[in-house]
Amino acid sequence: MTDLAMPALYLSHGAPPLVDDELWVSQLAAWSADLPRPKAILIVSAHWESAPLTIGSTTTGTPLVYDFGGFDPKYYRVQYASPGAPDLAGRVAALMPDNEPVYHQPDRGLDHGAYVPLTVMYPDADVPVLQISMPTLDPERLLHLGERLRPLREEGVLIVGSGFTTHGLPFLRDYSPNAVAPGWSAEFDAWASERFAAGDVDALIDFRAKAPGMPYAHPTIEHFAPLFVTLGASSNPEQVPQQVIDGFWMGLAKRSLQLV
């Protein structure tokens, strides 16, 4: 890796009220302040599954996707008019195998898994952002996708997998921000932290069978899946990542990672 190479991130993105949580906002803002300035951001969110791989809008000002319900109306008025990244879209397409088609959805703006953390990390919306879909939830295939995207880091692109380390929303009983983490959430988070510290990619791939707290921690797995794009995009998926953020919000683990 050269001095220009950006890290790869896996972050727990939070619901729209994330922006009202002073601790989390301070953590994300401090994290981004410590990062090199990216030339562009490529983000994969838990909230966009589409096969084959689909490239979102490359136009500045495409309306955001307010893919949530039941929140205060103010959250539906949020804007984040980051510059489009058509050149990055071309590079992503060029890195994909010839036998795997790439689709384009030019009117698909950023969803909340992308724009909510970015409004905190890059509040001026002055870094070009491109969102692509997760074409599969299979961890090994997502690792390979991340590997294909890895060269972009040498070009100053910050690659972000945006999910949530635990996401058992149907099993929560206390929805307050400072709720005590349920046992299944705390157990899964502790296991994940240990596996990260050991560089144990094989166990992480098999998390549905090996992790405690399942299936409650992830009754559906789309919020853990972006991790594998991040691991694949790193210089070595078995490296020990920097665990930048830990703790819980609404009882869910907000553990977030940085890899080189």
N, C-alpha and C positions, 0 to 999 in steps of 0.2 A: 504494500500500500504506500502511496505517496503522501506528502504532507497535505495534499488537497483532499484526500479521501475523507468522506464523511462517515460517521458511525451509522449503525442501524439501531432503531428503537422499537421496543414493544411497550406500549403504554395502555394503561387502563383508563378509558376515555371519559367515563362518567356520563350521566344523563344531563340534559340541559341545565338543571340547577347546580351543576359543578361550578359554574361561574360565580355562585353566591357563597361558595365554601372557601373561607379565607385561607385556611391551611393548604388546601389542595391547590388553589390558585398560586399561592406563594411558592409551593414546591415546583409546579410546572414552569412558572416564570423563572425561577432560579436555575432550573435545568436548562432551559433554552438559552439563558444568558451565558452559560458555561460552554455551549456548543459553538463550533465554528459556524460562521455565517453560511447557510446553504445557498447554492445558486437556484435550486428548485427543491420541491418536496414531492415525493411519490408516496402515496398513502393507500393502504389496504385496510378497509374497515369491516368489522363484524356485520355491518348492516347492508352489505351489498354482495350477495351471492349471485353469480350469473355465469353460465358456461355457454360457449367458450369464454376465454378471457375477454373482458370488455373494457374499453377505454372510455372514460367519461368525458365531460365537456373540456374543450381546450380553449374556450372563449371567456374572456374576462366578463364578470357580471352575470353569468348564468345563475338563475335563481337557485337558492339552496333547497335541499330536500328536508322538509320538516317531518321526519319519519317517526313521530311519537304522538301520543294523545294524552289528554287529561291534565296538561300543565297550564300554568298561568299564561294568559295571552301574550305577555311580553316576550316569551320565548319563541313565539311565531313571528316576531318582528325583527329578530336578529338578522343582521346582514354581515357578509364576509366576502367582499368582492376582490378576492386575490387574483393576481394576473393569471391568464391562461398559460398553458405550457405546451404549445403544439410541437415544438422541437423535441421535447421529452417524450411526447406521445409517439413520435416517429421512432425514437430510439427504442422505446419499449417494444413496439411492434417488430423492429428489426432484430431484437434479441430473442424472439420466440422462434421455435422450430418451424420449418417450412410445412410440416404436416399437421400443425396445430393452428387453426384459423384464429384470427383476432378480430373482434367486432368493435364497432365504434357506436356510442350512444351520445351524440353531440349535445343533446338537451338535458343530460343527466348531471345535475349539479352535485356539490358536496353534501353528503348526509351528516347527521349529527355526530357520528363516530369520527368524522374527519374534521368538521369545522369547529365543534365545541372545544377540543383541546387547542386547536390552532388559534382561536380567538384569544387564548391566554398566552400561548407561547410566542406567537407572532401577531400581536394585536393590531399592528399597522396594516396588515394584509398586503404587504409589499414583496412577498416572496411568491413566485409562481408555484401553483399547486396543481397536481394531477392525481385524480383518484382512479384506480382500476378495481375491477371486481375480483372476488375470490372465485375462481372457476371450479373449485372443489373444496371439500372439507377434509380430504385425506391428508394427514400430516406429512407423509413422505412425498406426495406430489407437490404440496406447498413448499417443502424444503427445496425441491428441484426448481420450482418457480423462483424462489428467492435466489438460488444459485445463478439462474439466468440473468437476474436483475443486478447481481453483485457488481458488474463493471460500472454501473451508473454512479456508484459511490466515488470512484476515481474521478468522476466528472463533476463532483461537487453536489451530488443529489443526496438529500437526506431521505432514507427509506424508513417508513414508519408502518408498523403493524399495530392497529388500534383495536383493542378488544377489552377484556376485563378478566382478571385472574380468577375470580369466581363470579358466577352470574346466576345463582339459583333464585331468581325473582319469585317463582311460584311458591317457594318455601319460606319466604320471609314473613315474620310476624310483626316486626317493628321497622317502620320505614323512616325513622328519624335519622338524620345524618350521623349522629354519634351512637347509634345502636350497637349493643354488644354483638360481636360476630357469633352466629350460630356455630355449633361444633363442627358441622360439615364444612363450613367456610374456613374456619381457623385451621382445621386439619389439612385440608387441601392446600392452603396457602403455605403452611409449614413444610409440607412435602415438596411443593414446587420450589420453595426457597432452597431446600437441601439438594434437590436435583440440579438446580441451576448452579449451586456452589460446587457440585461435583462434575459439572459438564456432562451430565448423563442424558444425552439426547435420546438414546434408545428407550429409557424409562419415560421420558416426556412424550415420545411418539405413542407409547402404549398407555397413556394416562387414563384412558377409560377403564382399563383393567387393573392398573397398578396403584392409582392414586386413592388415598382415603377420601371419604366425603362424596364419592361418586355414587349415583348420578345426581345427587342433590346440588353439588357445586356447579355442575354443567348439565342440566337436563337436556339441553341442546348444546352443541359444541362450537357454535360459530364465534363465540367470544374468546375462546382459547386458540382457535385455529390461526389467527393472524400471527401468533408467536412464531409459527414455523416458517412463514415468509421471512420474518426478521432473522431467525437463526440461519436460514439458507443464504441470506444476503450478507451475512457477516463473513469475515475472513476465515473463520473456523467455527462451525456450529458447536464444537465441543469445548470451546473456550469458557472460562468462568466469566460471566457477564458482570458488569457493575449494576447492582440492584439499587437504583436511584431513589425509588419511592416505595415505601411499604405502608402498612397500616390498613385500616378499613374505613369504608364509607357506607352507611346504611347496612352495615354488617357484611358487605362484600369486599373482597381483597383487592386493593388498588395497586398491588405490586407492579412495578414498571422497571424495565431493563434497558441498558445501553451496551451494545457490542461493537467491537472494532473489526 
